[in-house]
Amino acid sequence: MDCSFHQNQVFHAVESNNSELLLELIQAGHSVNSEGNDLIRPLHEACFRGHGECVRVLLDHGAEVNVRNIDGATPLCDAASSGHVDIVRLLLERGAYVNPPLLLTSPLHEATLRDKWETVEVLAAAGANLNSSDCHFGTPLHVAACQGSIKCSESLLRAGACVNAIKSLNTPLHEAARRQDVSLILLLLACGADVTARNNNGLRPDELVLSSTHPAKRVLIQWQNHPRDLKHYCRLVLRRQIGAKRLLFIPELPVPKSLQEYLDFRFC
């Protein structure tokens, strides 16, 4: 029988979320790693659609967990993009690379781009590179700032993402200023964003806010003209001393909860 027919049967079982049929097909000799259009495999499809039982069946029967499609994306990229947290955890347990090599983007970028903040936290806890740069936006924090995603920005910053990372000398604060997003601007400033940083056009964040009366402009100018209090600088120094790799464990520190929340940007 034509192998493309077998291939289509496997993909159909995955697309319809029929794990029992999928198992029958596999036991009948159908490949779990058959290639569809653009080198998409059944595991890519199951992860993107959030069909967790199909993902488990495929993995249990030899699906390649780090296989790439024509764009270089792995199944973890697809699961992260769709925000399927349980599938992300399962893939990581089965050996998925949280930082796939030679990739133009990353699972963390994909999750951030779709504003899947819970997935961002899972990937960060699994050791995702918080400051890797993709070919378009920059770091995941740049992505979050471009998207105006407060939740993803908070998750990335608490995990230790560099608040002053640059992409074409643009910092996340430049991106937030371009959006005139006051809430995001205040979050980045509280986390140590450099209000005087200049991009490759020589512009500070406040100079990207064209209206002189916009609240975003007033906030940025105020932060330039008024030094922060000691509490602000103490928090930044303490977090730096704790170290990026240990910031996720702040809630476990043997200190009062109020101090944990202070260090973890739970209040500013």
Disulfide bonds with the S-S distance in Angstrom:
none
